[in-house]
């Protein structure tokens, strides 16, 4: 087996499609961190820009929507999933995007970033861990969460105090890179038998 140091393809999934959502502010911050980190090639899949039906019918419209999403997920070595917390869980649009895919998630690591009110989206993160385990994906241990997220960023979308979230993001991305490289090498060595 030849170990490669090729850049890790990381797809950031922006998980909210609500009107007035806060997700793009956090997503921009995450993308800046990923672009600043050597060895990562970030790509974005935004739930708000998808038009997947909830019926799972393979209509022409569904096929067209999937043609812009599925290749990005399939090509990824790893994922960062950004989720708000709605009613103690993650949004329906994110679940729909996840459920339209299966092999695209398999044997790949998933880092979880959340935002919300008092809980910072951590209940949504715990639900997502169960979903990704069922899809044979590996969630990394450390997360980044923004409690009362709107108060954490200024009007220009910059963090008021970047030290804590920046350190948490570094730890999370370190773990994602380790798992991403390790699982990519494992997939190259032998097919996954699930």
C-alpha positions in Angstrom: 0.0 0.0 0.0 1.2 3.4 -0.9 0.5 6.1 1.7 -0.5 9.4 0.1 -0.3 12.9 1.4 -2.8 14.1 -1.2 -5.0 16.9 0.1 -8.1 15.7 2.0 -11.3 16.5 0.2 -13.7 17.8 2.9 -17.3 18.6 2.2 -19.0 21.1 4.5 -22.7 20.4 4.7 -24.7 23.5 5.7 -27.7 21.9 7.3 -30.3 24.6 7.6 -32.7 25.9 5.0 -34.9 28.2 7.2 -35.6 31.7 6.1 -33.2 34.1 8.1 -30.9 31.2 9.1 -27.7 31.9 10.9 -25.8 29.0 9.3 -24.0 30.9 6.6 -22.3 33.1 9.2 -20.8 30.0 10.9 -20.2 28.3 7.6 -18.1 31.3 6.4 -16.0 31.1 9.6 -15.5 27.4 9.1 -14.5 27.8 5.5 -11.9 30.4 6.4 -10.4 28.0 8.9 -10.4 25.2 6.3 -8.9 27.3 3.6 -6.2 28.4 6.0 -5.2 24.9 6.8 -2.8 23.2 4.5 -3.8 19.9 3.0 -7.6 20.5 3.0 -9.7 21.0 -0.1 -13.1 22.3 1.1 -16.3 21.9 -0.9 -19.8 23.0 0.2 -23.2 21.4 0.0 -25.9 23.7 1.3 -29.3 22.2 2.1 -30.9 25.6 1.2 -29.6 25.2 -2.3 -31.0 21.7 -2.8 -34.4 20.9 -4.0 -34.8 17.2 -2.9 -38.3 16.0 -2.6 -39.3 14.3 0.7 -40.9 11.4 -1.1 -37.7 9.7 -2.2 -39.3 9.2 -5.6 -36.7 9.2 -8.4 -38.4 11.9 -10.5 -36.6 13.9 -13.1 -36.5 16.8 -10.6 -34.9 14.6 -7.9 -32.4 13.2 -10.4 -31.4 16.7 -11.4 -31.0 17.9 -7.8 -29.0 14.8 -6.9 -26.7 15.3 -9.9 -25.3 18.5 -8.3 -25.0 17.0 -4.8 -24.2 13.3 -4.9 -20.9 13.6 -6.7 -19.6 16.1 -4.1 -20.5 13.7 -1.3 -19.1 10.7 -3.1 -15.8 12.5 -3.8 -15.3 13.6 -0.2 -12.8 12.0 2.0 -14.4 13.6 5.1 -17.3 15.8 6.1 -18.0 18.7 8.4 -21.8 18.9 9.1 -23.0 22.2 10.4 -26.4 22.0 12.1 -28.7 24.2 14.1 -30.9 22.8 16.8 -34.6 22.9 16.1 -36.9 21.4 18.7 -34.1 19.4 20.4 -32.9 17.9 17.1 -31.5 18.8 13.7 -33.5 20.1 10.7 -35.7 18.0 8.4 -33.9 19.4 5.3 -30.6 18.0 6.7 -32.2 14.6 7.4 -33.6 14.5 3.9 -30.2 15.2 2.4 -28.6 12.5 4.5 -31.3 10.0 3.7 -31.1 10.4 0.0 -27.5 9.0 0.2 -26.0 5.9 1.7 -22.7 4.8 0.2 -21.5 8.4 0.0 -21.2 8.5 3.8 -19.8 5.0 4.3 -16.4 4.6 5.9 -15.8 8.4 6.1 -15.3 10.6 9.1 -17.9 13.3 10.0 -17.1 16.3 12.2 -20.1 18.0 13.8 -20.5 21.8 14.3 -23.6 23.1 15.9 -25.3 26.3 16.9 -28.4 27.3 18.9 -29.6 28.8 22.0 -28.7 27.6 25.5 -27.7 24.1 24.4 -25.6 25.3 21.4 -27.1 22.6 19.3 -25.5 19.7 21.2 -28.8 17.7 21.3 -28.8 17.9 17.5 -25.2 16.6 17.4 -26.1 13.6 19.6 -28.9 12.7 17.3 -26.7 13.0 14.2 -24.1 10.7 15.8 -26.7 7.9 15.8 -27.7 8.5 12.2 -24.1 8.5 10.9 -23.3 5.3 12.9 -26.2 3.6 11.1 -24.7 4.8 7.8 -21.3 3.3 8.6 -19.6 6.7 9.0 -17.4 7.6 12.0 -18.1 10.8 13.9 -15.1 12.4 15.5 -15.3 13.0 19.2 -14.7 16.7 19.5 -17.2 19.2 18.2 -17.6 23.0 18.0 -20.8 24.4 19.4 -22.0 28.0 19.6 -24.3 28.7 22.5 -26.5 31.8 21.8 -24.7 31.9 18.5 -26.0 35.3 17.4 -24.3 37.0 20.3 -21.0 35.3 19.5 -20.5 37.1 16.1 -20.4 40.8 15.3 -22.5 42.4 12.6 -19.8 41.6 10.0 -19.9 37.9 10.8 -16.6 37.9 12.8 -16.3 36.1 16.1 -16.1 38.5 19.0 -13.8 36.2 20.9 -12.3 33.6 18.5 -9.9 32.0 21.0 -12.2 29.3 22.4 -14.0 28.4 19.1 -10.7 28.5 17.2 -9.0 26.1 19.6 -12.1 23.7 19.5 -12.1 23.9 15.7 -8.4 23.1 15.5 -8.8 20.0 17.7 -11.9 18.9 15.7 -10.1 19.4 12.4 -7.0 17.6 13.7 -9.2 14.6 14.5 -11.0 14.8 11.1 -7.7 14.8 9.2 -6.4 11.8 11.1 -9.5 9.8 10.5 -9.9 11.1 7.0 -6.4 10.0 6.0 -6.6 6.7 7.8 -10.0 5.7 6.4 -9.0 6.8 2.9 -6.0 4.5 3.1 -8.2 1.7 4.4 -10.6 2.1 1.6 -7.8 1.9 -0.9 -6.3 -1.2 0.7 -9.5 -3.2 0.8 -13.2 -2.7 0.1 -15.6 -2.3 3.1 -17.7 -5.4 3.6 -20.9 -4.1 5.1 
